[in-house]
Amino acid sequence: MSTESIALEHPSSIDPNKVKVVPLRHPWRWAAALLVAIAIIMMVRSAISNPEFQWPVVANYIFNPMIMRGLAQTIVITILVMILAVIGGTVAALMMLSPSKLLSVPAAVFVWLFRGTPALVQLMLWYNLSLVVKEFSLWLPGYGTVFSIATNDIMTPFVSAVVALSLHEAGYMAEIVRGGLKSVSQGQSEAAACLGMKPSLSLRRIVLPQAMRMIIPPTGNETINLLKTTSLVSIIAVSDLLYSAQAIYARTFETIPLLIVVTFWYLVVVSVMSIGQYHLERHFSRDERGHEPGLLSAVFGKLFRFRRKEVMA
């Protein structure tokens, strides 16, 4: 008869202090972890020992001034595009939630258009806008042309990249913000209205702070994705990180080392952004902070834990 059945029939006959709890063993989980560890060690050893990777060349170009300027350009484009995308996406989300069809329909068309076409296609279209629109001008009746400027003077490669990516990301941000606002119960707005709050005040004080918990994680993921998407601007000769590396290995033919340098810096920036996203999510989830481990504890706990932690009621 098992200890559990004895305890059920004679609950007073078992001393809890003398019961030895033996955790369930997981030999196959340990075996799988060992195989993964061996595979990682073999891949790392192969990469380090392979002379074709040219690690001395990689080390020589890590802090190359041209690479650093390209990295700075990539970060600037990411920041500018994300700021414009958040503003545009928020406006589009509020328009889609409006009861007026005059506002909701154009916003829905905007999201459908810019979210439904590839970012590379939009980059090429904006970069070649001068083929359709020769110049931007303002003409007033009775006065004539106030000003006129050629499209090529405005739509430089950098401006084309920022405009195209901003509109593309705004389509995604509109859906993210709309989903976050819709996640807040309608009763919250109704209660705020009963207290005499205006809709704008209710949005700022009641709805938006609660919606941020749902908005921040996908926004952080979209920002990281945008950072990698900026590599497309090299197609239109914007001197970002990838374009700078391409300019170097086009002369030196050291393609693989330069691409490794690009990969390294992308991983560094993404790692920093991931840490920022983690702390931002914790800030907007303050009521649950006591139940969440710190960043290092969470990472190493998940990495080296082979058995699920059982929570006793």
Secondary structure, 3 states (H helix, E strand, C coil): CCHHHHHHHCHHHCCHHHCCCCCCCCHHHHHHHHHHHHHHHHHHHHHHHCHHHCHHHHHHHCCCHHHHHHHHHHHHHHHHHHHHHHHHHHHHHHHHCCCCHHHHHHHHHHHHHHHHCCHHHHHHHHHCHHHCCCEEEEEECCCEEEEEEEHHHHCCHHHHHHHHHHHHHHHHHHHHHHHHHHCCCHHHHHHHHHCCCCHHHHHHHHHHHHHHHHHHHHHHHHHHHHHHHHHHHHHHCCCCHHHHHHHHHHHHCCHHHHHHHHHHHHHHHHHHHHHHHHHHHHHCCHHHHHHCCCHHHHHHHHHHCCCCCCCCC
